Amino acid sequence: MRSQRLELRLTAAERELDNAAASAVGETLSDFFRHAASTRAQEVLADQSEIALNTDEAMRFLDALDEPDPETVVRLRELSRRA
């Protein structure tokens, strides 16, 4: 059961665009906003919990694990003490 209300202000152009998009997918404006917000929230949270590396970045990361930089190790220890 939905019990929370959210209000937002839009320009006329934004409202027109959003209404058109909602109509195009057969949703109410409220449903359209809820789905869009939920999708964006999931993307943001996934971005915060996952790291995607290309091949070159992955190789540099693995090399760094094999031969850690002493200065980086010291800085990481300092950070872990602060946490």
mmCIF file of the N, C-alpha and C atoms, coordinates in Angstrom:
data_MODEL
# 
_entry.id   MODEL 
# 
loop_
_atom_site.group_PDB 
_atom_site.id 
_atom_site.type_symbol 
_atom_site.label_atom_id 
_atom_site.label_alt_id 
_atom_site.label_comp_id 
_atom_site.label_asym_id 
_atom_site.label_entity_id 
_atom_site.label_seq_id 
_atom_site.pdbx_PDB_ins_code 
_atom_site.Cartn_x 
_atom_site.Cartn_y 
_atom_site.Cartn_z 
_atom_site.occupancy 
_atom_site.B_iso_or_equiv 
_atom_site.pdbx_formal_charge 
_atom_site.auth_seq_id 
_atom_site.auth_comp_id 
_atom_site.auth_asym_id 
_atom_site.auth_atom_id 
_atom_site.pdbx_PDB_model_num 
ATOM 1   N N  . MET A 1 1  ? 0.846  -1.183 0.000   1.00 0.00 ? 1  MET A N  1 
ATOM 2   C CA . MET A 1 1  ? 0.000  0.000  0.000   1.00 0.00 ? 1  MET A CA 1 
ATOM 3   C C  . MET A 1 1  ? 0.888  1.241  0.000   1.00 0.00 ? 1  MET A C  1 
ATOM 4   N N  . ARG A 1 2  ? 0.666  2.085  -0.932  1.00 0.00 ? 2  ARG A N  1 
ATOM 5   C CA . ARG A 1 2  ? 1.442  3.326  -1.013  1.00 0.00 ? 2  ARG A CA 1 
ATOM 6   C C  . ARG A 1 2  ? 0.891  4.322  -0.014  1.00 0.00 ? 2  ARG A C  1 
ATOM 7   N N  . SER A 1 3  ? 1.783  4.832  0.833   1.00 0.00 ? 3  SER A N  1 
ATOM 8   C CA . SER A 1 3  ? 1.328  5.772  1.855   1.00 0.00 ? 3  SER A CA 1 
ATOM 9   C C  . SER A 1 3  ? 2.157  7.056  1.892   1.00 0.00 ? 3  SER A C  1 
ATOM 10  N N  . GLN A 1 4  ? 3.199  7.119  1.104   1.00 0.00 ? 4  GLN A N  1 
ATOM 11  C CA . GLN A 1 4  ? 4.067  8.293  1.095   1.00 0.00 ? 4  GLN A CA 1 
ATOM 12  C C  . GLN A 1 4  ? 3.774  9.146  -0.127  1.00 0.00 ? 4  GLN A C  1 
ATOM 13  N N  . ARG A 1 5  ? 3.858  10.446 0.056   1.00 0.00 ? 5  ARG A N  1 
ATOM 14  C CA . ARG A 1 5  ? 3.579  11.371 -1.035  1.00 0.00 ? 5  ARG A CA 1 
ATOM 15  C C  . ARG A 1 5  ? 4.838  12.176 -1.329  1.00 0.00 ? 5  ARG A C  1 
ATOM 16  N N  . LEU A 1 6  ? 5.077  12.430 -2.598  1.00 0.00 ? 6  LEU A N  1 
ATOM 17  C CA . LEU A 1 6  ? 6.219  13.230 -3.027  1.00 0.00 ? 6  LEU A CA 1 
ATOM 18  C C  . LEU A 1 6  ? 5.711  14.304 -3.971  1.00 0.00 ? 6  LEU A C  1 
ATOM 19  N N  . GLU A 1 7  ? 6.104  15.524 -3.716  1.00 0.00 ? 7  GLU A N  1 
ATOM 20  C CA . GLU A 1 7  ? 5.719  16.613 -4.602  1.00 0.00 ? 7  GLU A CA 1 
ATOM 21  C C  . GLU A 1 7  ? 6.964  17.165 -5.263  1.00 0.00 ? 7  GLU A C  1 
ATOM 22  N N  . LEU A 1 8  ? 6.865  17.538 -6.528  1.00 0.00 ? 8  LEU A N  1 
ATOM 23  C CA . LEU A 1 8  ? 7.979  18.168 -7.207  1.00 0.00 ? 8  LEU A CA 1 
ATOM 24  C C  . LEU A 1 8  ? 7.453  19.198 -8.181  1.00 0.00 ? 8  LEU A C  1 
ATOM 25  N N  . ARG A 1 9  ? 8.283  20.159 -8.450  1.00 0.00 ? 9  ARG A N  1 
ATOM 26  C CA . ARG A 1 9  ? 7.909  21.234 -9.373  1.00 0.00 ? 9  ARG A CA 1 
ATOM 27  C C  . ARG A 1 9  ? 8.597  20.999 -10.706 1.00 0.00 ? 9  ARG A C  1 
ATOM 28  N N  . LEU A 1 10 ? 7.832  21.194 -11.765 1.00 0.00 ? 10 LEU A N  1 
ATOM 29  C CA . LEU A 1 10 ? 8.330  21.005 -13.119 1.00 0.00 ? 10 LEU A CA 1 
ATOM 30  C C  . LEU A 1 10 ? 8.052  22.258 -13.942 1.00 0.00 ? 10 LEU A C  1 
ATOM 31  N N  . THR A 1 11 ? 8.871  22.447 -14.952 1.00 0.00 ? 11 THR A N  1 
ATOM 32  C CA . THR A 1 11 ? 8.539  23.475 -15.931 1.00 0.00 ? 11 THR A CA 1 
ATOM 33  C C  . THR A 1 11 ? 7.430  22.914 -16.814 1.00 0.00 ? 11 THR A C  1 
ATOM 34  N N  . ALA A 1 12 ? 6.795  23.776 -17.557 1.00 0.00 ? 12 ALA A N  1 
ATOM 35  C CA . ALA A 1 12 ? 5.750  23.325 -18.475 1.00 0.00 ? 12 ALA A CA 1 
ATOM 36  C C  . ALA A 1 12 ? 6.330  22.354 -19.502 1.00 0.00 ? 12 ALA A C  1 
ATOM 37  N N  . ALA A 1 13 ? 7.539  22.650 -19.978 1.00 0.00 ? 13 ALA A N  1 
ATOM 38  C CA . ALA A 1 13 ? 8.173  21.773 -20.970 1.00 0.00 ? 13 ALA A CA 1 
ATOM 39  C C  . ALA A 1 13 ? 8.489  20.406 -20.379 1.00 0.00 ? 13 ALA A C  1 
ATOM 40  N N  . GLU A 1 14 ? 8.967  20.377 -19.141 1.00 0.00 ? 14 GLU A N  1 
ATOM 41  C CA . GLU A 1 14 ? 9.261  19.092 -18.491 1.00 0.00 ? 14 GLU A CA 1 
ATOM 42  C C  . GLU A 1 14 ? 7.982  18.278 -18.313 1.00 0.00 ? 14 GLU A C  1 
ATOM 43  N N  . ARG A 1 15 ? 6.929  18.944 -17.878 1.00 0.00 ? 15 ARG A N  1 
ATOM 44  C CA . ARG A 1 15 ? 5.653  18.254 -17.657 1.00 0.00 ? 15 ARG A CA 1 
ATOM 45  C C  . ARG A 1 15 ? 5.114  17.686 -18.966 1.00 0.00 ? 15 ARG A C  1 
ATOM 46  N N  . GLU A 1 16 ? 5.204  18.464 -20.016 1.00 0.00 ? 16 GLU A N  1 
ATOM 47  C CA . GLU A 1 16 ? 4.736  18.012 -21.331 1.00 0.00 ? 16 GLU A CA 1 
ATOM 48  C C  . GLU A 1 16 ? 5.538  16.802 -21.806 1.00 0.00 ? 16 GLU A C  1 
ATOM 49  N N  . LEU A 1 17 ? 6.850  16.873 -21.661 1.00 0.00 ? 17 LEU A N  1 
ATOM 50  C CA . LEU A 1 17 ? 7.715  15.766 -22.060 1.00 0.00 ? 17 LEU A CA 1 
ATOM 51  C C  . LEU A 1 17 ? 7.409  14.510 -21.252 1.00 0.00 ? 17 LEU A C  1 
ATOM 52  N N  . ASP A 1 18 ? 7.298  14.656 -19.934 1.00 0.00 ? 18 ASP A N  1 
ATOM 53  C CA . ASP A 1 18 ? 7.026  13.514 -19.067 1.00 0.00 ? 18 ASP A CA 1 
ATOM 54  C C  . ASP A 1 18 ? 5.655  12.906 -19.344 1.00 0.00 ? 18 ASP A C  1 
ATOM 55  N N  . ASN A 1 19 ? 4.660  13.751 -19.562 1.00 0.00 ? 19 ASN A N  1 
ATOM 56  C CA . ASN A 1 19 ? 3.321  13.245 -19.912 1.00 0.00 ? 19 ASN A CA 1 
ATOM 57  C C  . ASN A 1 19 ? 3.358  12.459 -21.211 1.00 0.00 ? 19 ASN A C  1 
ATOM 58  N N  . ALA A 1 20 ? 4.070  12.985 -22.200 1.00 0.00 ? 20 ALA A N  1 
ATOM 59  C CA . ALA A 1 20 ? 4.162  12.295 -23.489 1.00 0.00 ? 20 ALA A CA 1 
ATOM 60  C C  . ALA A 1 20 ? 4.848  10.942 -23.331 1.00 0.00 ? 20 ALA A C  1 
ATOM 61  N N  . ALA A 1 21 ? 5.924  10.905 -22.559 1.00 0.00 ? 21 ALA A N  1 
ATOM 62  C CA . ALA A 1 21 ? 6.648  9.648  -22.352 1.00 0.00 ? 21 ALA A CA 1 
ATOM 63  C C  . ALA A 1 21 ? 5.780  8.641  -21.595 1.00 0.00 ? 21 ALA A C  1 
ATOM 64  N N  . ALA A 1 22 ? 5.081  9.111  -20.559 1.00 0.00 ? 22 ALA A N  1 
ATOM 65  C CA . ALA A 1 22 ? 4.210  8.216  -19.795 1.00 0.00 ? 22 ALA A CA 1 
ATOM 66  C C  . ALA A 1 22 ? 3.114  7.648  -20.693 1.00 0.00 ? 22 ALA A C  1 
ATOM 67  N N  . SER A 1 23 ? 2.526  8.494  -21.507 1.00 0.00 ? 23 SER A N  1 
ATOM 68  C CA . SER A 1 23 ? 1.481  8.031  -22.438 1.00 0.00 ? 23 SER A CA 1 
ATOM 69  C C  . SER A 1 23 ? 2.041  7.024  -23.429 1.00 0.00 ? 23 SER A C  1 
ATOM 70  N N  . ALA A 1 24 ? 3.251  7.270  -23.894 1.00 0.00 ? 24 ALA A N  1 
ATOM 71  C CA . ALA A 1 24 ? 3.863  6.383  -24.885 1.00 0.00 ? 24 ALA A CA 1 
ATOM 72  C C  . ALA A 1 24 ? 4.036  4.960  -24.369 1.00 0.00 ? 24 ALA A C  1 
ATOM 73  N N  . VAL A 1 25 ? 4.263  4.822  -23.063 1.00 0.00 ? 25 VAL A N  1 
ATOM 74  C CA . VAL A 1 25 ? 4.438  3.478  -22.497 1.00 0.00 ? 25 VAL A CA 1 
ATOM 75  C C  . VAL A 1 25 ? 3.196  2.998  -21.758 1.00 0.00 ? 25 VAL A C  1 
ATOM 76  N N  . GLY A 1 26 ? 2.098  3.776  -21.862 1.00 0.00 ? 26 GLY A N  1 
ATOM 77  C CA . GLY A 1 26 ? 0.826  3.350  -21.262 1.00 0.00 ? 26 GLY A CA 1 
ATOM 78  C C  . GLY A 1 26 ? 0.811  3.406  -19.750 1.00 0.00 ? 26 GLY A C  1 
ATOM 79  N N  . GLU A 1 27 ? 1.502  4.361  -19.163 1.00 0.00 ? 27 GLU A N  1 
ATOM 80  C CA . GLU A 1 27 ? 1.545  4.500  -17.708 1.00 0.00 ? 27 GLU A CA 1 
ATOM 81  C C  . GLU A 1 27 ? 0.960  5.842  -17.291 1.00 0.00 ? 27 GLU A C  1 
ATOM 82  N N  . THR A 1 28 ? 0.509  5.885  -16.052 1.00 0.00 ? 28 THR A N  1 
ATOM 83  C CA . THR A 1 28 ? 0.151  7.179  -15.493 1.00 0.00 ? 28 THR A CA 1 
ATOM 84  C C  . THR A 1 28 ? 1.441  7.942  -15.229 1.00 0.00 ? 28 THR A C  1 
ATOM 85  N N  . LEU A 1 29 ? 1.321  9.234  -15.041 1.00 0.00 ? 29 LEU A N  1 
ATOM 86  C CA . LEU A 1 29 ? 2.506  10.026 -14.754 1.00 0.00 ? 29 LEU A CA 1 
ATOM 87  C C  . LEU A 1 29 ? 3.151  9.574  -13.443 1.00 0.00 ? 29 LEU A C  1 
ATOM 88  N N  . SER A 1 30 ? 2.334  9.264  -12.456 1.00 0.00 ? 30 SER A N  1 
ATOM 89  C CA . SER A 1 30 ? 2.870  8.778  -11.168 1.00 0.00 ? 30 SER A CA 1 
ATOM 90  C C  . SER A 1 30 ? 3.643  7.476  -11.346 1.00 0.00 ? 30 SER A C  1 
ATOM 91  N N  . ASP A 1 31 ? 3.065  6.524  -12.084 1.00 0.00 ? 31 ASP A N  1 
ATOM 92  C CA . ASP A 1 31 ? 3.758  5.256  -12.333 1.00 0.00 ? 31 ASP A CA 1 
ATOM 93  C C  . ASP A 1 31 ? 5.052  5.489  -13.101 1.00 0.00 ? 31 ASP A C  1 
ATOM 94  N N  . PHE A 1 32 ? 4.978  6.368  -14.098 1.00 0.00 ? 32 PHE A N  1 
ATOM 95  C CA . PHE A 1 32 ? 6.161  6.666  -14.892 1.00 0.00 ? 32 PHE A CA 1 
ATOM 96  C C  . PHE A 1 32 ? 7.286  7.209  -14.015 1.00 0.00 ? 32 PHE A C  1 
ATOM 97  N N  . PHE A 1 33 ? 6.969  8.168  -13.149 1.00 0.00 ? 33 PHE A N  1 
ATOM 98  C CA . PHE A 1 33 ? 7.985  8.728  -12.255 1.00 0.00 ? 33 PHE A CA 1 
ATOM 99  C C  . PHE A 1 33 ? 8.508  7.695  -11.269 1.00 0.00 ? 33 PHE A C  1 
ATOM 100 N N  . ARG A 1 34 ? 7.614  6.868  -10.710 1.00 0.00 ? 34 ARG A N  1 
ATOM 101 C CA . ARG A 1 34 ? 8.060  5.836  -9.765  1.00 0.00 ? 34 ARG A CA 1 
ATOM 102 C C  . ARG A 1 34 ? 9.007  4.864  -10.427 1.00 0.00 ? 34 ARG A C  1 
ATOM 103 N N  . HIS A 1 35 ? 8.673  4.407  -11.628 1.00 0.00 ? 35 HIS A N  1 
ATOM 104 C CA . HIS A 1 35 ? 9.549  3.465  -12.333 1.00 0.00 ? 35 HIS A CA 1 
ATOM 105 C C  . HIS A 1 35 ? 10.881 4.110  -12.701 1.00 0.00 ? 35 HIS A C  1 
ATOM 106 N N  . ALA A 1 36 ? 10.822 5.348  -13.182 1.00 0.00 ? 36 ALA A N  1 
ATOM 107 C CA . ALA A 1 36 ? 12.061 6.047  -13.555 1.00 0.00 ? 36 ALA A CA 1 
ATOM 108 C C  . ALA A 1 36 ? 12.946 6.265  -12.330 1.00 0.00 ? 36 ALA A C  1 
ATOM 109 N N  . ALA A 1 37 ? 12.347 6.684  -11.223 1.00 0.00 ? 37 ALA A N  1 
ATOM 110 C CA . ALA A 1 37 ? 13.125 6.928  -10.010 1.00 0.00 ? 37 ALA A CA 1 
ATOM 111 C C  . ALA A 1 37 ? 13.715 5.634  -9.463  1.00 0.00 ? 37 ALA A C  1 
ATOM 112 N N  . SER A 1 38 ? 12.930 4.569  -9.496  1.00 0.00 ? 38 SER A N  1 
ATOM 113 C CA . SER A 1 38 ? 13.418 3.280  -9.002  1.00 0.00 ? 38 SER A CA 1 
ATOM 114 C C  . SER A 1 38 ? 14.579 2.767  -9.856  1.00 0.00 ? 38 SER A C  1 
ATOM 115 N N  . THR A 1 39 ? 14.442 2.888  -11.165 1.00 0.00 ? 39 THR A N  1 
ATOM 116 C CA . THR A 1 39 ? 15.512 2.453  -12.069 1.00 0.00 ? 39 THR A CA 1 
ATOM 117 C C  . THR A 1 39 ? 16.788 3.248  -11.808 1.00 0.00 ? 39 THR A C  1 
ATOM 118 N N  . ARG A 1 40 ? 16.651 4.552  -11.692 1.00 0.00 ? 40 ARG A N  1 
ATOM 119 C CA . ARG A 1 40 ? 17.819 5.410  -11.439 1.00 0.00 ? 40 ARG A CA 1 
ATOM 120 C C  . ARG A 1 40 ? 18.440 5.098  -10.088 1.00 0.00 ? 40 ARG A C  1 
ATOM 121 N N  . ALA A 1 41 ? 17.637 4.881  -9.067  1.00 0.00 ? 41 ALA A N  1 
ATOM 122 C CA . ALA A 1 41 ? 18.151 4.552  -7.738  1.00 0.00 ? 41 ALA A CA 1 
ATOM 123 C C  . ALA A 1 41 ? 18.946 3.252  -7.767  1.00 0.00 ? 41 ALA A C  1 
ATOM 124 N N  . GLN A 1 42 ? 18.440 2.253  -8.482  1.00 0.00 ? 42 GLN A N  1 
ATOM 125 C CA . GLN A 1 42 ? 19.155 0.982  -8.595  1.00 0.00 ? 42 GLN A CA 1 
ATOM 126 C C  . GLN A 1 42 ? 20.485 1.165  -9.317  1.00 0.00 ? 42 GLN A C  1 
ATOM 127 N N  . GLU A 1 43 ? 20.500 1.993  -10.358 1.00 0.00 ? 43 GLU A N  1 
ATOM 128 C CA . GLU A 1 43 ? 21.745 2.259  -11.091 1.00 0.00 ? 43 GLU A CA 1 
ATOM 129 C C  . GLU A 1 43 ? 22.770 2.937  -10.194 1.00 0.00 ? 43 GLU A C  1 
ATOM 130 N N  . VAL A 1 44 ? 22.323 3.936  -9.442  1.00 0.00 ? 44 VAL A N  1 
ATOM 131 C CA . VAL A 1 44 ? 23.231 4.670  -8.555  1.00 0.00 ? 44 VAL A CA 1 
ATOM 132 C C  . VAL A 1 44 ? 23.806 3.741  -7.497  1.00 0.00 ? 44 VAL A C  1 
ATOM 133 N N  . LEU A 1 45 ? 22.961 2.941  -6.872  1.00 0.00 ? 45 LEU A N  1 
ATOM 134 C CA . LEU A 1 45 ? 23.434 2.038  -5.825  1.00 0.00 ? 45 LEU A CA 1 
ATOM 135 C C  . LEU A 1 45 ? 24.340 0.950  -6.384  1.00 0.00 ? 45 LEU A C  1 
ATOM 136 N N  . ALA A 1 46 ? 24.031 0.441  -7.563  1.00 0.00 ? 46 ALA A N  1 
ATOM 137 C CA . ALA A 1 46 ? 24.905 -0.559 -8.192  1.00 0.00 ? 46 ALA A CA 1 
ATOM 138 C C  . ALA A 1 46 ? 26.253 0.053  -8.504  1.00 0.00 ? 46 ALA A C  1 
ATOM 139 N N  . ASP A 1 47 ? 26.238 1.296  -8.956  1.00 0.00 ? 47 ASP A N  1 
ATOM 140 C CA . ASP A 1 47 ? 27.487 1.986  -9.271  1.00 0.00 ? 47 ASP A CA 1 
ATOM 141 C C  . ASP A 1 47 ? 28.340 2.168  -8.024  1.00 0.00 ? 47 ASP A C  1 
ATOM 142 N N  . GLN A 1 48 ? 27.695 2.295  -6.871  1.00 0.00 ? 48 GLN A N  1 
ATOM 143 C CA . GLN A 1 48 ? 28.416 2.476  -5.626  1.00 0.00 ? 48 GLN A CA 1 
ATOM 144 C C  . GLN A 1 48 ? 28.955 1.163  -5.062  1.00 0.00 ? 48 GLN A C  1 
ATOM 145 N N  . SER A 1 49 ? 28.417 0.038  -5.510  1.00 0.00 ? 49 SER A N  1 
ATOM 146 C CA . SER A 1 49 ? 28.822 -1.244 -4.932  1.00 0.00 ? 49 SER A CA 1 
ATOM 147 C C  . SER A 1 49 ? 29.625 -2.125 -5.881  1.00 0.00 ? 49 SER A C  1 
ATOM 148 N N  . GLU A 1 50 ? 29.707 -1.743 -7.144  1.00 0.00 ? 50 GLU A N  1 
ATOM 149 C CA . GLU A 1 50 ? 30.443 -2.543 -8.112  1.00 0.00 ? 50 GLU A CA 1 
ATOM 150 C C  . GLU A 1 50 ? 31.479 -1.681 -8.819  1.00 0.00 ? 50 GLU A C  1 
ATOM 151 N N  . ILE A 1 51 ? 32.581 -2.299 -9.143  1.00 0.00 ? 51 ILE A N  1 
ATOM 152 C CA . ILE A 1 51 ? 33.626 -1.616 -9.893  1.00 0.00 ? 51 ILE A CA 1 
ATOM 153 C C  . ILE A 1 51 ? 33.837 -2.397 -11.184 1.00 0.00 ? 51 ILE A C  1 
ATOM 154 N N  . ALA A 1 52 ? 33.722 -1.704 -12.304 1.00 0.00 ? 52 ALA A N  1 
ATOM 155 C CA . ALA A 1 52 ? 33.936 -2.346 -13.598 1.00 0.00 ? 52 ALA A CA 1 
ATOM 156 C C  . ALA A 1 52 ? 35.251 -1.839 -14.175 1.00 0.00 ? 52 ALA A C  1 
ATOM 157 N N  . LEU A 1 53 ? 36.116 -2.757 -14.516 1.00 0.00 ? 53 LEU A N  1 
ATOM 158 C CA . LEU A 1 53 ? 37.425 -2.408 -15.074 1.00 0.00 ? 53 LEU A CA 1 
ATOM 159 C C  . LEU A 1 53 ? 37.558 -2.965 -16.478 1.00 0.00 ? 53 LEU A C  1 
ATOM 160 N N  . ASN A 1 54 ? 38.206 -2.198 -17.337 1.00 0.00 ? 54 ASN A N  1 
ATOM 161 C CA . ASN A 1 54 ? 38.531 -2.761 -18.650 1.00 0.00 ? 54 ASN A CA 1 
ATOM 162 C C  . ASN A 1 54 ? 39.767 -3.644 -18.470 1.00 0.00 ? 54 ASN A C  1 
ATOM 163 N N  . THR A 1 55 ? 40.211 -4.295 -19.510 1.00 0.00 ? 55 THR A N  1 
ATOM 164 C CA . THR A 1 55 ? 41.311 -5.249 -19.418 1.00 0.00 ? 55 THR A CA 1 
ATOM 165 C C  . THR A 1 55 ? 42.589 -4.597 -18.892 1.00 0.00 ? 55 THR A C  1 
ATOM 166 N N  . ASP A 1 56 ? 42.932 -3.431 -19.423 1.00 0.00 ? 56 ASP A N  1 
ATOM 167 C CA . ASP A 1 56 ? 44.141 -2.733 -18.985 1.00 0.00 ? 56 ASP A CA 1 
ATOM 168 C C  . ASP A 1 56 ? 44.067 -2.358 -17.515 1.00 0.00 ? 56 ASP A C  1 
ATOM 169 N N  . GLU A 1 57 ? 42.933 -1.833 -17.089 1.00 0.00 ? 57 GLU A N  1 
ATOM 170 C CA . GLU A 1 57 ? 42.758 -1.462 -15.684 1.00 0.00 ? 57 GLU A CA 1 
ATOM 171 C C  . GLU A 1 57 ? 42.825 -2.688 -14.779 1.00 0.00 ? 57 GLU A C  1 
ATOM 172 N N  . ALA A 1 58 ? 42.223 -3.784 -15.223 1.00 0.00 ? 58 ALA A N  1 
ATOM 173 C CA . ALA A 1 58 ? 42.248 -5.015 -14.430 1.00 0.00 ? 58 ALA A CA 1 
ATOM 174 C C  . ALA A 1 58 ? 43.674 -5.529 -14.270 1.00 0.00 ? 58 ALA A C  1 
ATOM 175 N N  . MET A 1 59 ? 44.461 -5.470 -15.326 1.00 0.00 ? 59 MET A N  1 
ATOM 176 C CA . MET A 1 59 ? 45.852 -5.925 -15.243 1.00 0.00 ? 59 MET A CA 1 
ATOM 177 C C  . MET A 1 59 ? 46.662 -5.041 -14.289 1.00 0.00 ? 59 MET A C  1 
ATOM 178 N N  . ARG A 1 60 ? 46.451 -3.725 -14.359 1.00 0.00 ? 60 ARG A N  1 
ATOM 179 C CA . ARG A 1 60 ? 47.166 -2.812 -13.445 1.00 0.00 ? 60 ARG A CA 1 
ATOM 180 C C  . ARG A 1 60 ? 46.752 -3.067 -12.001 1.00 0.00 ? 60 ARG A C  1 
ATOM 181 N N  . PHE A 1 61 ? 45.473 -3.356 -11.785 1.00 0.00 ? 61 PHE A N  1 
ATOM 182 C CA . PHE A 1 61 ? 44.983 -3.650 -10.449 1.00 0.00 ? 61 PHE A CA 1 
ATOM 183 C C  . PHE A 1 61 ? 45.625 -4.930 -9.915  1.00 0.00 ? 61 PHE A C  1 
ATOM 184 N N  . LEU A 1 62 ? 45.644 -5.966 -10.740 1.00 0.00 ? 62 LEU A N  1 
ATOM 185 C CA . LEU A 1 62 ? 46.249 -7.233 -10.309 1.00 0.00 ? 62 LEU A CA 1 
ATOM 186 C C  . LEU A 1 62 ? 47.745 -7.074 -10.062 1.00 0.00 ? 62 LEU A C  1 
ATOM 187 N N  . ASP A 1 63 ? 48.427 -6.292 -10.898 1.00 0.00 ? 63 ASP A N  1 
ATOM 188 C CA . ASP A 1 63 ? 49.854 -6.017 -10.675 1.00 0.00 ? 63 ASP A CA 1 
ATOM 189 C C  . ASP A 1 63 ? 50.062 -5.301 -9.353  1.00 0.00 ? 63 ASP A C  1 
ATOM 190 N N  . ALA A 1 64 ? 49.183 -4.364 -9.043  1.00 0.00 ? 64 ALA A N  1 
ATOM 191 C CA . ALA A 1 64 ? 49.302 -3.622 -7.783  1.00 0.00 ? 64 ALA A CA 1 
ATOM 192 C C  . ALA A 1 64 ? 49.087 -4.545 -6.584  1.00 0.00 ? 64 ALA A C  1 
ATOM 193 N N  . LEU A 1 65 ? 48.233 -5.540 -6.739  1.00 0.00 ? 65 LEU A N  1 
ATOM 194 C CA . LEU A 1 65 ? 48.033 -6.502 -5.651  1.00 0.00 ? 65 LEU A CA 1 
ATOM 195 C C  . LEU A 1 65 ? 49.278 -7.367 -5.462  1.00 0.00 ? 65 LEU A C  1 
ATOM 196 N N  . ASP A 1 66 ? 49.920 -7.724 -6.572  1.00 0.00 ? 66 ASP A N  1 
ATOM 197 C CA . ASP A 1 66 ? 51.124 -8.553 -6.494  1.00 0.00 ? 66 ASP A CA 1 
ATOM 198 C C  . ASP A 1 66 ? 52.305 -7.791 -5.902  1.00 0.00 ? 66 ASP A C  1 
ATOM 199 N N  . GLU A 1 67 ? 52.420 -6.502 -6.227  1.00 0.00 ? 67 GLU A N  1 
ATOM 200 C CA . GLU A 1 67 ? 53.525 -5.679 -5.747  1.00 0.00 ? 67 GLU A CA 1 
ATOM 201 C C  . GLU A 1 67 ? 52.979 -4.355 -5.226  1.00 0.00 ? 67 GLU A C  1 
ATOM 202 N N  . PRO A 1 68 ? 52.449 -4.355 -3.992  1.00 0.00 ? 68 PRO A N  1 
ATOM 203 C CA . PRO A 1 68 ? 51.849 -3.128 -3.467  1.00 0.00 ? 68 PRO A CA 1 
ATOM 204 C C  . PRO A 1 68 ? 52.886 -2.014 -3.260  1.00 0.00 ? 68 PRO A C  1 
ATOM 205 N N  . ASP A 1 69 ? 52.440 -0.803 -3.533  1.00 0.00 ? 69 ASP A N  1 
ATOM 206 C CA . ASP A 1 69 ? 53.272 0.374  -3.324  1.00 0.00 ? 69 ASP A CA 1 
ATOM 207 C C  . ASP A 1 69 ? 53.357 0.638  -1.821  1.00 0.00 ? 69 ASP A C  1 
ATOM 208 N N  . PRO A 1 70 ? 54.580 0.699  -1.234  1.00 0.00 ? 70 PRO A N  1 
ATOM 209 C CA . PRO A 1 70 ? 54.708 0.887  0.216   1.00 0.00 ? 70 PRO A CA 1 
ATOM 210 C C  . PRO A 1 70 ? 53.998 2.146  0.733   1.00 0.00 ? 70 PRO A C  1 
ATOM 211 N N  . GLU A 1 71 ? 54.047 3.241  -0.020  1.00 0.00 ? 71 GLU A N  1 
ATOM 212 C CA . GLU A 1 71 ? 53.373 4.473  0.421   1.00 0.00 ? 71 GLU A CA 1 
ATOM 213 C C  . GLU A 1 71 ? 51.864 4.292  0.463   1.00 0.00 ? 71 GLU A C  1 
ATOM 214 N N  . THR A 1 72 ? 51.339 3.571  -0.503  1.00 0.00 ? 72 THR A N  1 
ATOM 215 C CA . THR A 1 72 ? 49.901 3.318  -0.533  1.00 0.00 ? 72 THR A CA 1 
ATOM 216 C C  . THR A 1 72 ? 49.487 2.456  0.651   1.00 0.00 ? 72 THR A C  1 
ATOM 217 N N  . VAL A 1 73 ? 50.290 1.464  0.987   1.00 0.00 ? 73 VAL A N  1 
ATOM 218 C CA . VAL A 1 73 ? 49.996 0.593  2.121   1.00 0.00 ? 73 VAL A CA 1 
ATOM 219 C C  . VAL A 1 73 ? 49.943 1.419  3.407   1.00 0.00 ? 73 VAL A C  1 
ATOM 220 N N  . VAL A 1 74 ? 50.887 2.333  3.589   1.00 0.00 ? 74 VAL A N  1 
ATOM 221 C CA . VAL A 1 74 ? 50.904 3.185  4.777   1.00 0.00 ? 74 VAL A CA 1 
ATOM 222 C C  . VAL A 1 74 ? 49.644 4.040  4.825   1.00 0.00 ? 74 VAL A C  1 
ATOM 223 N N  . ARG A 1 75 ? 49.271 4.646  3.683   1.00 0.00 ? 75 ARG A N  1 
ATOM 224 C CA . ARG A 1 75 ? 48.076 5.500  3.645   1.00 0.00 ? 75 ARG A CA 1 
ATOM 225 C C  . ARG A 1 75 ? 46.812 4.696  3.916   1.00 0.00 ? 75 ARG A C  1 
ATOM 226 N N  . LEU A 1 76 ? 46.744 3.480  3.405   1.00 0.00 ? 76 LEU A N  1 
ATOM 227 C CA . LEU A 1 76 ? 45.568 2.627  3.660   1.00 0.00 ? 76 LEU A CA 1 
ATOM 228 C C  . LEU A 1 76 ? 45.479 2.254  5.131   1.00 0.00 ? 76 LEU A C  1 
ATOM 229 N N  . ARG A 1 77 ? 46.614 1.979  5.756   1.00 0.00 ? 77 ARG A N  1 
ATOM 230 C CA . ARG A 1 77 ? 46.602 1.669  7.190   1.00 0.00 ? 77 ARG A CA 1 
ATOM 231 C C  . ARG A 1 77 ? 46.113 2.868  8.003   1.00 0.00 ? 77 ARG A C  1 
ATOM 232 N N  . GLU A 1 78 ? 46.556 4.062  7.609   1.00 0.00 ? 78 GLU A N  1 
ATOM 233 C CA . GLU A 1 78 ? 46.106 5.277  8.294   1.00 0.00 ? 78 GLU A CA 1 
ATOM 234 C C  . GLU A 1 78 ? 44.590 5.470  8.144   1.00 0.00 ? 78 GLU A C  1 
ATOM 235 N N  . LEU A 1 79 ? 44.099 5.219  6.948   1.00 0.00 ? 79 LEU A N  1 
ATOM 236 C CA . LEU A 1 79 ? 42.671 5.349  6.710   1.00 0.00 ? 79 LEU A CA 1 
ATOM 237 C C  . LEU A 1 79 ? 41.863 4.335  7.532   1.00 0.00 ? 79 LEU A C  1 
ATOM 238 N N  . SER A 1 80 ? 42.376 3.112  7.617   1.00 0.00 ? 80 SER A N  1 
ATOM 239 C CA . SER A 1 80 ? 41.641 2.090  8.360   1.00 0.00 ? 80 SER A CA 1 
ATOM 240 C C  . SER A 1 80 ? 41.629 2.396  9.863   1.00 0.00 ? 80 SER A C  1 
ATOM 241 N N  . ARG A 1 81 ? 42.658 3.058  10.356  1.00 0.00 ? 81 ARG A N  1 
ATOM 242 C CA . ARG A 1 81 ? 42.668 3.444  11.776  1.00 0.00 ? 81 ARG A CA 1 
ATOM 243 C C  . ARG A 1 81 ? 41.620 4.519  12.063  1.00 0.00 ? 81 ARG A C  1 
ATOM 244 N N  . ARG A 1 82 ? 41.371 5.405  11.090  1.00 0.00 ? 82 ARG A N  1 
ATOM 245 C CA . ARG A 1 82 ? 40.411 6.492  11.268  1.00 0.00 ? 82 ARG A CA 1 
ATOM 246 C C  . ARG A 1 82 ? 38.976 5.987  11.243  1.00 0.00 ? 82 ARG A C  1 
ATOM 247 N N  . ALA A 1 83 ? 38.756 4.867  10.556  1.00 0.00 ? 83 ALA A N  1 
ATOM 248 C CA . ALA A 1 83 ? 37.375 4.371  10.377  1.00 0.00 ? 83 ALA A CA 1 
ATOM 249 C C  . ALA A 1 83 ? 36.773 3.809  11.629  1.00 0.00 ? 83 ALA A C  1 
# 
